[in-house]
Amino acid sequence: TTTPLLRCNMEFPTARWVLLAAWLSVARTTHGSLDPVRKVESARLFGNINKYAYYYTDLMVGSPTQQTVSVIVDTGSSLCAFPCVGCGHCGQHIDPLFNMKASQTARTQPCDLSCSRCQDGNCGYINSYTEGSSISGIWFKDYVHLGGALNKNPPVLASVGCHLDEQKLFYTQKVNGIMGLAPNTIEG
């Protein structure tokens, strides 16, 4: 079962628009872009459903220096998270672990009454999936751009998860993290 968690509040129009924009960008452009008239962001999709069993995109996270984080585009969950430096059990992924200390705008979210899990004074999460994999970590806020370095999408302040532990498929997959597009509930 999947615990209903989301902190990928990127103020995009809706999760469906993000997915549609990502699919359309593959067909229309060599890289993602912002359509300022329709206010739709887009990004390239990578992967192969037959070879990897997923598609993924890039996020650029942090400032002033942005770090690339690859994330599975997942319509079945609502969690947006990826591994960070200091992870006790994280696999070897496409991109280096996200270094929160390298971003001047990254802020952990302190544990308060809205958190369902606390970890060393920070608001935390744990998410388990039907096939047996799981991820856990802490929430933080930072600026996130949809798509890679060539994109013209604007940054948005987002609450995202920083994995400190990955089990099974999350540990062995090539992509760093996950970007769930399902409807969300906000819990800590």
Disulfide bonds with the S-S distance in Angstrom:
Cys84-Cys162 2.29
Cys87-Cys90 1.77
Cys111-Cys118 1.42
Cys115-Cys123 2.09
